[in-house]
Each structure stands twice: as C-alpha cells, then as structure tokens.
Amino acid sequence: MAASLRFRALLTTLIAGTALFTGSFIPAAGSHGSAGHTTGATATPAPEPSPAPVARWYGSAIRLIPGQGKVVALTFNAAWNTQGLDTILKVLRQQRAPATFFLTGDFAQRHPEAVRAMSAAGHGIGNHSHSHPRFGELTPAERAGEITLAQSAIRRAGGAEPLPFFRFPYGDTTPEQIAEANALGYADIEWTTDTNGYKGTAGGMSVDKAVERALDKLVPGEIIQMHVGSSSGQLPILDAEALPRIIDAVRSRGYRVTDLRTLLTEAG
C-alpha cells in the first residue's frame, strides 16, 4: 500500500512537467546492436507518415485494421520479463514479418537492451502504460501520468521514437479513457484476439491452443495479441513457440502479415 501511495504521489508530481506526445513518428532504425538479444536482417521499413497521421483514428478503440483486405497484424505486450524475446525476434526475422511491441515504462526501465533490440530489428514500439494498472481504478490525472511516464521511459531506453499508439492494460477501455489517451496524442490500438499464451501450461494453455485461438478469429484486418515473457517466470513461453505456426497458417490462408504503422500512412 505504501509503495502504491508513493507511486501515485510521483505521478501527481510529474504530470505537470511531463512533455506530452504530439503524434510525430520516426521509423525504427536497423543499426543498433543489443547484447543478449538476436538482431540482424530487419523487417521491411514502414513508409514515411503524413503530417498528424494518427488523429483519424481517435474516438474509439481500433480492434481491426480497416480497409486493407486480407492482412493480419502481430502485436506483443511486454510488462514482465524478456523470456522468449530472442526466439520471437529470430522468427520474425526469418519470416520477414513485422510486429509491434507494446511496452510498459517499467519494462523499458528494467530492460533497455530489449527495447533497443526490438527497434534495431525494425519493429514498432507502442505504449502500454507505466505500471500496468487497471485504468478504471485511477483518476484522470493518474491515467495521464501512467501514459506520459511510460513514454518518457521508452524514449530513454533508446532505439527509436515510440509510435503514437496506446494499448490499455487488461483492455480496460471506456469512451472517456479513450478520449483522454487521444488528448495526449495517442490512438487506442487493442486486439481482435488474444492467443492467451501468456497463461502458460499451468493455466491450461498449449502451443496448439494458442495457434487455434489466433486462427479462430481470422478475418481481414485481424490484430493478434501475444506476450513477451510470463508473469510467473515459468517456461515455456507459448507465444514464442506458437509464432512460426501462426505466421505459416495465416499466410497459407492467403493473408499477409502487415505493419500497424500503415495506420499512419494510409487513409481508412
């Protein structure tokens, strides 16, 4: 409880002085190395965005990529640890598939080398709050602090300018909370389906079940949510093991793996 109160006090202190993100985007560079994480050939870079590209997506949660036909976006949340990340980056590189990683600020502070590895591989980096709280239990000022503190931490970790994309912890969205994120310069990017691989074998999941959940909701514009690491620290990391099968399966059905950064460059 005392730690929670101290953190909320820190939010209150920093909110006023934290620079708000305005929606600009710098494509990820491919030249940053990272000890302990696999790098190498990069995903296909996203094209340059138009000015203020994200505002068209304000007002609601994005759960499908609109207007691009048979495409699928791969996304990973990272809040716990880096288990499975080397495998995920290796598979994405081998399959020449782009992905977007939604990071908490706490993760970025503890694992800056992982943030740099994601960016060096050419993948997008989004904001997933600082400490992964339930937003409905926070005040508007605390919610703003969570977003802006995370943005600062991700920037300090280095590698590339984060995207103007925010994903709510636990998918805890309301129209009011989405409007608050929009006011800070972020579009709300949620998901069509979650593989539930993060639950691990102890939670009744398997690689087969994770792949099945990804394919059960396969529709044009699907956004698949997966996770880096596990809350318990237990192995195996099912999403890392399921990833090559997911990519092969969606491609075999005539789908293309797309980059969420197309939302910054193409009209909806």
N, C-alpha and C positions, 0 to 999 in steps of 0.2 A: 504493500500500500504506500509506504514512504517513497519507494522508487517511482511509483506511478505519479505521486503528487509532485515529486521533483521534476519528472519529465514534463508534466503539464505546465509547471512553472517556467521551464525552459522554453516551451512553445510560446507561452504568452510573452516572454521577453524578446524572442527572436522574430515573431511575426511581423512587427512593425518595420524591422530593419532588413528583412529578407527580400532580395530583389525578386520580383515576380517574373515568371517566364512569359514571353510575349508571342511564342509560336514560331520563332525562327528555327531553322534546322540546318545542320551541317552534316553532309553524308559521312558515314563512318570511314575512317582511313584504314588501309590494309597494311601498314608498315610497322605497327607497334608489336614488339615481342612480349612474351609472358612466360616466366619460368614456371614450370609445373603444369602448363596447360598447352594443349595441342593447337598450333596455328599452322599457316601455310597458305594454300590457294584459298582465295576468298569467294564468297557468294557474289553474284552479279550485282554491281552497284546500282542503287536506285537513281533514277534521273533527277535532275535539279527541280526543286519545287517552285511553284508560282508564289508570288507575294501573299502573305497571310493565308496560307493554304488550308488551315485546319478549321476555320470558322464555319465552313459549310456543314460541318458535322456536329455543331453544337445543338443542344436541345433534347438529346436522347442518347441512350446507350447504343453503341454500334455492336450488334451481335452477328451480323452478316456483312460481308464486303459487297456493296451494291454494284450492279451493272457491269461485271467483268466476266460473266459466263462461268465456265466450269473451272473455277480456281479454288484453292484451299490455302489458308494461312496457318503457319505453325507458330505457336507462341509458348513461351516458358516463363513461369513465375519463379523468382528466386528470393527467398527470405531466410532460409535456414543455413545451409552449408553448400559446398561445391561438389559434393559427391555426384558422380555421373556426368559432370560437365565436360571432361576430356572426351568421353565417348560421344556425347551429343555433338560437340564441335567437329569431331572426326567424321561422324556420319553425315552431318550437314555439308562438310567439305567434299566428301567422297560423292555424295549425291547431288552436289551443286545446287543445294536448296537453301533459300534464305529463311531466316526466322527473326522473331522479335522477342527480346528478353525484357520482362517487366520486373524491375528490381526494387527492393526496399532500400531506403537510405542506410539502414542498419547493416544490411548485407554489403552494400558498397563500401561502407567504412571498414568492415571486417575483412573484405576480400577484394581490395582494389585490383589485384593482379587478375582476378577473374573478370572484372569489368573490362579491363584492357584487352583480355583475350577475346571476349565477345565482340568488342569493337574492332579489333585487329582482323577478325575473321569476316568482317563486313556486315555484321548483323545489326539491326536496330535495337536501341535501348529505350525502354519506357519507364514510367514512374508508377510504383506500386505502394506508395505511402512510405513513411519513415519507419514506423514500428509495427505495422500491420494490425492496427486496432479495428474494432467494429465502429465504423463511422457514425452509425446511428446513436452511439453512446457518447459522442463528443459534441462539443459546442461548435458553431460555425468557425470561431477563431481557432479552435484546436484542430479542426479539419484542415483549415488553410495552412496552419503550421506544419501538419504532417506532410502536406504536398510540397511546400516550399523547402522544408528541411531535407526531404528526400532529394529534391532537385539539386540542392547545393552539394549534398554528399556524393551524388552520382557524378556531378561535374568535377569535384575534387579528385575522384578516383581516376579520371582522365580517360583518354582514348578517343572520344567523340562527343559532340554536343548531343544530349538526350533529345528524343523525339517529343513533340507536344501531345503525347498520348498518356492517359492515366487509366489505370485499372484499379477499381475499388477492391480492397481486401474483402474476402468472402463474397464478392459480388453484391455487397451491401449498398445498393443504389436506391435513391429516391429522386424525383424531379428536382427537389430543392438542392440536394447534394450534387447532382449533375450540373446544375446551374452554377454552383459555387466553383466547381472544377473548371467549367467553361470561362468563368470570370478571371481565373488565373491563367488562361491561355491554353487549356487542355481539352481535347476531345476524349470522351469516355469510350474506351475500347474494351468490351467484355468478351464473351465467347459464345459459340454455338453449342459446343460440347466440351466437357472435361473428361479426359481419359480415366480419372480417379487413380492413376498410377501412384500418386503420392501416398495413398493409403498403405501401400506395400502388401506383402503377403500376409502380414499379421492382421491387416484389415480386410482380408478375404479377396484381395485382387491378385491378378496374374498378368503376365505379358499378353496372353490370349485375350483376356477380358479387356485390357487397355486398348488393344487394337480393335476389338469388336465395338467398343464404345465410340471410337473415332469414326468408324465406318457406318455405324447405325444412323448417324445424323448427317451423312454425306449428302450435301446439297450444294449447288453453286454458291460460292462466297463463304463457305464454312470457315469459321475460326476455331481451331483446335487449341484447347488449353492443356498444357502439361506443366511439369515442375522440375526444377533442378534440386537435387538433394532430397532429404526427408526430414520431417520434424523429429523423428526418433533417432536418426543417425544410422538406422539399420539398412543393410544391403539385402537383396539387390535393389538398384534404382530402376523400377519397372519402366518408367517413361523412356529412359536412355536405351533400354533393351528393346522396347517396342518401336522406337523411332524408325529404324530402317524398314520394318514391315509396314508401318503406316504409310511411309512415303511410297514404297513399291505398290501398295494396294491402291492408293488414290490415283497414282499415275496409270496403273493398269486399267482403271475405270475411265480413263480419258480426261482426268483432271490435271491441272498444272499447279505446282506449288508457287504461290505468288508472295510478294513482299508487301507487308502492310503499308510501307511508305508510298505505295501507289495512291493511297488516300490523300497524299499531299500533292499529287501531280495530276490526277485525273478527276474530271467532274463526275459527280454522282448522278 
